[in-house]
Amino acid sequence: METIRERIKRLLLENLGKFYTANDIIAILGLDIRPNEVYKHIEHIAKTVNRQYSGKIEIVMQPPRCRRCGYVFKDLRKPRKPSRCPRCRSEWIEPPSFAAIMD
């Protein structure tokens, strides 16, 4: 029996280069958790993958983006979906997505 982290890691590593949002991961794996929990798991998975594969494979994040004005949230330290765009104040934010890529 795999843990949630192991299942997320396997999904990302089996589909190199394919980006998934937290909601995609929840739906595909049939998880009963919130997107914020997926973000926490991905933080740890990224560290593990980097260590296991000596930097040859890494987990990358496409940052959230405002669907109204196109503003990209580049300066996020941790993965999350912002609630509102600082430029246009829209709440129509595209969530971050994650993929495993090979260097």
Residue, then its C-alpha position, 0 to 999 in steps of 0.5 A: m500500500e502506497t502513501i499519498r506522497e508515493r502515489i503523487k510521486r509515481l504519477l509525476l515520474e511516470n508522466l515526465g513533462k506532463f503538468y498537473t494541477a492539484n485538482d488534477i492529481i486529486a481526481i486522477l488518484g481519487l484522493d480525499i484531500r484538499p489542494n493545499e495538502v497536495y501542495k505540501h506533499i509536492e514540496h517534500i516530493a520535490k526535495t526527495v526526487n532531487r536527492q534520489y536522482s542527483g538533480k537529473i530529474e526535478i519537479v517544476m512548477q508553472p506558477p499561477r496566472c491571472r486568467r483576466c489580465g495574464y499576471v504571472f505570480k513568479d515570486l512564490r516561495k511555496p506552491r499555492k493558489p493566490s486568492r486575488c490578482p494584485r494587478c486587476r484584483s480578479e479572483w479568476i486565478e489559474p492554479p499552479s501546475f507541476a511536472a517532473i522533468m529530466d535535465 
